[in-house]
Amino acid sequence: MNKHLFIIAKISPKAEFITQAKQAILSIVAHTLEEEGCLQFAVHEDGERLFLYEEWRSQEDLDKHYAMPYITPIFEAYKEWLIGPVEVNKLQKLV
């Protein structure tokens, strides 16, 4: 069975910041996919919210991702841009 870490993150920007949030997230996709341990990183939207679908080899790889210099400014901007905290769901594949 696959022991990878799967993430579904829901990001809820304030209406006035949806464009900035979307552009910021899209700007890190290529870098993230090049990271060791990143197996998938996809961005989705429903018009008001952004969703990330991620697959990481391990929690350690995800922690390294969170510390990358292109990630930390986005996390800082989230303090102003978002309605509330990012909703992160960590999943394990059953089959």
Rosetta blueprint (number, residue, H / E / L):
1 M L
2 N L
3 K L
4 H L
5 L E
6 F E
7 I E
8 I E
9 A E
10 K E
11 I E
12 S L
13 P E
14 K L
15 A H
16 E H
17 F H
18 I H
19 T H
20 Q H
21 A H
22 K H
23 Q H
24 A H
25 I H
26 L H
27 S H
28 I H
29 V H
30 A H
31 H H
32 T H
33 L H
34 E H
35 E L
36 E L
37 G L
38 C E
39 L E
40 Q E
41 F E
42 A E
43 V E
44 H E
45 E E
46 D L
47 G L
48 E L
49 R L
50 L E
51 F E
52 L E
53 Y E
54 E E
55 E E
56 W E
57 R L
58 S L
59 Q H
60 E H
61 D H
62 L H
63 D H
64 K H
65 H H
66 Y H
67 A L
68 M L
69 P L
70 Y L
71 I L
72 T H
73 P H
74 I H
75 F H
76 E H
77 A H
78 Y H
79 K H
80 E H
81 W H
82 L E
83 I L
84 G L
85 P L
86 V L
87 E E
88 V E
89 N E
90 K E
91 L E
92 Q L
93 K L
94 L L
95 V L
